[in-house]
Amino acid sequence: MRPSPLHHRFVTRLLLPIAALGGLGAAATPGPEPPALAPGAYRLDMRQVHASKFPVLGRTRTDWVSVALARVRQSEGGLVQEHEVCDVRFESGLPLVEMVMPPATQASLVAMVYPVELEADGDGWRYRADFGFEHVGYEPARPGAPPPRRGDDPSVVDSDGDGKPGATLQLDVPILDPFELYVVQRGHAVLDGRVVEEGRVEGAVRGELEQVVIGSDPYFLKRSPKLEPDRKRSRFSMVRVPDGSTCESLVEAASPAPSGAAPTPAEVAPKAAEDAVPTPADAAAR
């Protein structure tokens, strides 16, 4: 099995569509060129940011940063995209504490398959990809079912095969042995951006994440963090790469630099209330 983000994940985490209408009459203005999102392989970089409050450890901003190998293909119903997570790391403001996803946990993340929506507007093409619900460490009775609260719940699975319930995340602290957290997680991410140039998409990562710590070593860490998404800082980029690319080649390569393209309307026109009054997530992230 492979989930994301543990999708996109964490720990304590530590843990995304309007057809252009042509004018009427002989002097109709030509529509936009076909979208510059050709089928093939892409490097997908995502940074999902949360304001987090951890029992014992306190409040901080945590970033889940991932690299994935994505492939876009044409189907009868339109474009379909799938991706597998190649690398995950956590960045947090907790001094001397490093959050780590063990290799077995990362290997257990499931490949995601989802439709891509491309819509033409006056400025080009808008891109949207909805991952749907993603479940880590448990098998829900129905899609989107909330994560269980206890390790002995029958829906909990050992997703990474280490003999512990759920999925294992690790806290490394100097001098001490690594701490372990056993988590289950429900996530829903949407990529909302624009085709900024041929073979390149950039934009925001939107969605929600619920994570439950169902066990820990030592036991006193068995408390679930409160996560508030930071919608302004959660971003993605997707760039065309050779079709023979592998996860190994993507991880070895440097992350592509942002294009500097103009933000989407959704990015520059957030809700008035959010602009006028800082949200708890904004305040906590400062």
N, C-alpha and C positions, 0 to 999 in steps of 0.2 A: 504494500500500500504506500501511497505517497500523498500527503496533504499539504498545503501550503502552508502558508503560511502558516506554521507553528513556528500562511499564509500566514503568507504570509503571512507571528508566532512569538508572541510572548511576554518572556518570563516575566514569566513573571514578567514576562514580556509584556517580558522581561520582558504580543503579538504585535460599477466602475462603470434620435435617430432622425430632414424633411426633404422630400424629393423636390428638386428645383423645377419650377414650372416655366415653360417658354412663353414668351409674349404672343399676342395674337396679331395677325396681319402679316403682310408681305415683308415688313421691316423688322420682324422679330429678332431679338438679340440672341445670339448663339448661347447655348448653355455652357457650363464649365467643362473642361476637359475630363476624361475619365479619371477616376481616383488613382493617385500614384501609390497604390498599395498592392503590388504584384504578389501573387502566390510565391511562397518560398520560405526560407529560414530567416529569422530575426533574433537579435539579442534584445531581451526584455529586462530592463533595470527598473526596480521598484523600491521606493523608500516610503514606508508606512510609519507615521509618527503618532505617538500617543502621549498624553499627559497621564502619568501612572502614579498610583499610590500603593506602596507595598508595605504590608505589615512588617514591623521590626525595622525594615530598611528605609522607610519614609517615602516622600514624594519626589518624583523626578520626571524628566522627559526621556522617553525611550524610543529608539528608531529600530525598525526591522528592515534591514537592507538586503535585498536579494537580487541574484542574477539568474535568469531563466533562458532556456532555449525554446523559442516559440516558432511555430510553423503555421503559415496561412495557406489555406487551400480553398478551391472553389467547389461548392456542392450544388445540388439542384436547387436548394433553397437560398443560396447566397454564399457569402464568405464564412468560413469556419476557421477558428484558431484553436490551437492547442499548445500547451507549454509544459515543460518539466523543469523543476527547480534544480539549478546547478550548484548554487552556493548561497548560504544564509549567514549573516552576522548580525549581532546586536550592538547598538551604541547607546550608552546610557550615561546619565549624569551622576551616577553613584560612584563616589571615589573608591578606588582600589577594588572594585567589584566588576568582574567580567562575566557577562552572560554568554553561554555557549550552547549551541545545538549539537549534540553528539552526532558523529557520522551515521550511526544506525537510525537515529531519529530523522535526519535529513533524507536518508535513503528511503524512508517509509512514506514520504510525501507523495500523494497520488498525482498523476498527470491530469491537468485540467483541460476540458474540451468545451467550447462555448461559441455561440454565433458572434459575428462582427457586424455592426451597423455602420454604414458609411452614408452620410447625408450631405448633399450639396447645399451651400448657402452662398451669400454674395461674396464671401472671402475665400472660398475654396471648399474643402471637405472636412466635415466633422467626423470623428471616430469615437465609437462607443463599444465596449466589450464588457458584458456582465458575466462574471464567473459563476453566479449562482451560489447556493450555500455550500460551504466547505466544512467538513466535520473531521476533527482530529481526536484520536484516542477513544472514540466510541462509534457505535453503529446505531443511528437513530431509527426509531420505528417509522418515521416519515421524514422527508426532506425538510430541513429547517427546524426540527425538534430541538429544544434547548438542551444543553449539555447536562449530564447527571451531576449530582452534588456529592456522591459518595463513591469510593473505590470499589465497593462490592455490588454496585448496580449492575444488573445483567447486561446492560448495553455497553459497558466498558470493555474495551479490548486492549491487548498488549500490542499496540500498533508497530512498535519498533523491535519486538522480539527479544527484549532484555530481561524478561521475567517480572517486570514491574507493570502495574496497571497504567493504562493510558500511554502517553508519550513522555519521554524523559527529557528534561532540560537541566542544565548544569550551571551552578554559580561557582566561579573560581575566586577565592580570596587568598591573598598572600599568606604564606606560612601554614594555613589550614588546609585540610583535605577538602576536595570539592564537595559542595552541597548539591543535592539532587531534588528536583521538583517533578512530580508526576501529574501531568495536566491533561485535561480534555478541553476542547475548544470548538466553538462555532463561529465561522466568519462568513461575511458576504462582501465581496469587493467588486467595484466597477471601475474600469478605466475610462475616463472621459477626457478626450483631447482632440487634437487636430493633426491632419497630415501637413506638416510644416514644409516638407520638401519631398522629392521623390525618394521613397524608401525610408522615410523617417516620420515617426509619430511622437508627439509629446503632449503631456497634460497632467491632470490630477487623478489621484487614486481616492475614490470615495467608498464609503461602506461602514460596516460595523463589526465589532469583535467582542465576543464574550468568552472569557477563559476561567476555568475552575481548577484550582489545585486540589486534587483528590488524595494526595499523599506526598510525603517528603522525607528526606533524610538529611539533617535531623528533623524530628517530628515538629518542633516549634515553628518551622517554616510553612506548615500546612495551613496556609491562609491565602485566599484568592485576591489578586490585585484588582483595583478599580481602574478601568481603562477608559479614557476619553479621547476620541480621535481628534487629531489636529488637522483639519481639512485644508488649511493654507499651506502646510509644509509637506503634506503627503503627495508625492509626485512620481511620474514614470516617464521613461523614454523607451522607444522601440525602434531599432535601427537594423536595416537589411544587412545580412552577413552571407558569406558563401553557403550554398546549399549543403556542402559537405561538413559544415561546422559541427563541433561536438561540445558537450559541456566543458570538457577539459580545455579546449581551445578558447572558449569564452572566458573562463575563469582566469586563464593566464593573461589574456589581453586586458588593457586598461579600459576603464569605463569611458564611453563616448562623452565628449563635452557637450553641454547644452547648446542648442542652435541660436538662442536669443530671439526666437520667434515671438510674435505677439501672443499674449494669453488668450484663452477662449473667453467668450462672453460670460460664461459661468464663473470664471476665475476673477474677472474684473468687476462683476456686478453681484457680489454676495448679498445676502439679505440685509436690508437696511438696519434691522435690529442688531445683527451681528457686528456691523460696522460701527454702530453707535455705542454699544456697550460690550466690552471684552467678555468673552465666554470664560468659564472656569478653566477650560483647556488652554486658552490663550494666556491667561494669567499664570497658570502653573508652568507653562513652557518658557516663560521669560526668566 
